Amino acid sequence: PAKRIDEQAKIHSSCASTTGYIDNSEACHNPTLLLSGSEDGTARLWDLRMKRASYCMMIPRDKRGGVPEVTSVAFHPCALQGNEYEDKGPDAILGNSQNCTIYVCTNRSVYGYDLRHHSFASVKSENAKTTVNPIVKSPHFDLSSFFECTDEINQLSFSFPRYDSVESNNKLFLSAADDSGEVHILQCVPEKYTEMANSNCTQSKPRILYHADPESYAITSCAVFRPRNNETIMASGGTDCMIKLWDINRPK
């Protein structure tokens, strides 16, 4: 008979400092970083070497003043520039915990946090060279109105960079799978705080994939891009017990 998993595997390490249940998490290309979202209205960036949270991102309260549950988290696949592709390869996308941008969703809202900008602003405001405030009190991006989701978002997913084309990395896609049975997709999602005003995502309508017919009342529980192959191919799954493959450049 097969052995129970807990008899075969051992816990390598553990981290704990949230005040609510952890609903989702995402690993980073940097093996020392982990991102989690919790029902306590926070997202946390974990340093697995120190076994603690490096940053805690606060989610804006809802219209009634309640604390919203974080339903999904995602790292922005920061693009390397120039010859760094040849020098560092595809696994060197993200640096330390202060050198990344993350996105989180709650209900129908999508927020982004530029930790580079936060680190610089925090050090400058406190007039300290080595101290950075680990609490990020407000998001730097709010893409909620641009996604135009009409129901609760279940998963965020970024397309993968193409390492043979630096230019294509400026056109990464971010998808949001929601309870209406749809997947909404934006292109050119900003990575840096200074890019928000000029981002093409704020000037275009989202692409919408209809995973489920409205009559079926099925939700889209997940949607992910095909890794490291073609950034326009993605798969979606839902409560209709189906997985569908899409070329988002040809949604119909």
N, C-alpha and C positions, 0 to 999 in steps of 0.2 A: 504493500500500500504506500501511496505517496505521503511524504512527511509534511507536516504543517510548516508554513513559511517561517514562523517564528522559531522553529527548531533547526532550520537550515541557515538562516541569515542572522547576523548580529548587527545591532545598531552601531553605526560608525561614530556618530556624534548627534547632539540635539541642541536646539536653541529655543528659548522661551522668554517672551517679555510682552506679549499682547494681552489685552484685557477681554478679548472676545474670541469666538471660534474662528479658526483660519479656514476660509472657504476656497481659496485658490492660491496657486504659486506658479512661478516660472523660473527656470534655470537660465543662467546667462552663459554666453560663449566664454566669458571669464569664469573658470571653475571655482573661484573664491566668492562669487556673488550669487545671491538668491533673492528673489522678490516675492512677497506674499501680500495677499489682501484679506482683510478680516471684517467680521460683522460689527466691529467696534468703530467703523468709519475711518480706518487708517490703512495705509499701505506701508510696508516696511522693507527696506533694503538691508539684507543681512550680509555681514562679513563672516564667512564660514571659518576663516582662520582664527578670528577672535571669538566666534560663537556668540555673537551679539548683533543687534541691529545698529547699523551705521547711521541710518536716516529713518525718520518717521514722517510720512506725508499725510497731512490732515485733509480730509475730504470736506468740501463745503456742505453745510447743513441744508436740508431740504426746505421748502417753502413754509412748512409748519414748525421749523426749528428742530426737527428730529435728526438723529444720526443715521445716515444712509449706509447700507451694507455694500462693501466693495465686492462686485461680482466677477471681476476679471482684472488681471494686470499684464503688462507687456513691456519688454525692453525695446527701445528704438534701436534698430541695428545701425549704429553710427558708422558712417562710411569712412574708410581710410582714403588718403589722398596720394596721388602720384605713384612713386615707385614703392610705396609701403606695401603694396599688394605682393610684390615679389619678395620683399624682405621679410615680411611677417606672416603672410599666408592668411587663409580664411578664418583661422581660429583666433586671430588677434584683433577682433572687432572692438572690444571694449577694454578700457583700461581699469583704473581703480574706481572706487565707489563714488568719487567726486567727478568722474568723467563720463557721465551717462545721462540719458534722458529716458524717463519712464512714462507710460500712459496707464491710466486706470479708468474703470467705468463703474457706475452705480446707477441703478434704475435706467433712465434714458440718457444719462449724461456721460461725456467723455472728457477727461482732464489730462493735461500733460505737466510734468515737472522737470525742469532743466536744472539738474543738480550742480552743473558748472556755474550757472548764473547765481544760484542760491549760495554756493560756497563763497564766491567772490563778494556778493552783496553782504553776506553774513560777516565775513572777516572785516570788510571795510566799515560796516556800521558799528562793530564792536571795537574797532581800532586795535585789533589783535592779529598777529601774523600766523599764529598756529591754531587758534581756536575757531571752530566752525560750529554754528548752532545746528544740532542734529534734528531739530524740529522744523519741518517745512510747513508753514501755517496756511498757505494758499497756493493754488496751482498757477503756473505761468501761461498755460494754454487752456482754453475752453472751446472744444470743437463740437459741443452738443448740438448747436443749431445747424452746423454744417452737415452732420451725419443724417439728420432728419429722421431718426428712429422714432417709431410710434409706440413701442412697447419695450419692456425691460430687456437690456442687453445681457447676454449670457457669456460671451467670449470675445475678446479682442485678439487680433492676430496680424502680425506684420509679414509682408513678403520678404524674401531673402535677397540680400545684395548679390549682384553678379560681379564676380571678381575679375572678369575680363573687360569690364566697362565701368570706369569711374563715373561717367556721366549718368548711367542708368541708376546709380545709387541715390541720385537726387530726386528720383521719381518712384520711391518706394510706396507701396500700398498699405493701408491699414483697414482691416475689415472689422465689422461689428455684427455678430449673429444675435438675433433677438427673438422674443416670444411671439412676434407676429408672423413667423415663418419666413422671414427675409434675412438677407445678408447685405448690409450697406457698406460700400467701399469708397474711401477717399484716397486720392493720390497726392504726392508731394506734401506729406504731413511734416510739419516743422520739427527740426531736431534742436535748434537753438532758440533761446528767448528772442533774439534779435531778428529771427526769420519770420515771426508770426505775421507781421504787417504785410510782408511781401509774398506770403505763401500762396501758391496757386490753389491750394485746397479751399481757401476762403473765397475763391472766385469761380468755383465750379460746383455743379450739382453732383451728389454722390451717385455712383453706379449701384443699382439694386438687383440682386439675384433673388428670385422667388423660389425658395427651396420647397415650400409647401403651398398648396392651394388654400385660399382663405376659407373655403367651405370645409376643409379637413380639420381646422382648428389645431393643427400641429404647430409646434414651436421649433425653431432652429436652435438646437442646444450647443452646437459647436461648428466652427469653420476655420480651416487652417490652409496655409499655402504649401505647395509642394516644395520641399527643401532643396536648395542648391542645384536647381535644374532649370526651371523656367518660372520666373516670378509671376507669370500671369495664370498659372494653373493652381486651382484650389479645390478642396473637398469640403462639403458641408454635410452635417448629419442632424437628425431631428427625431422627434417623438413619433414620426410616421414610420419609424423602423427602416429608414432608407439612408444610404450614403450616395451623394451625387457629386460628380466631378464637373468642374467648370473651367472654361477659358474666359477670364473676366473681360478680355478684349472682344469677346463674342458671346455676350450673356444670353442671347437667344438662339 
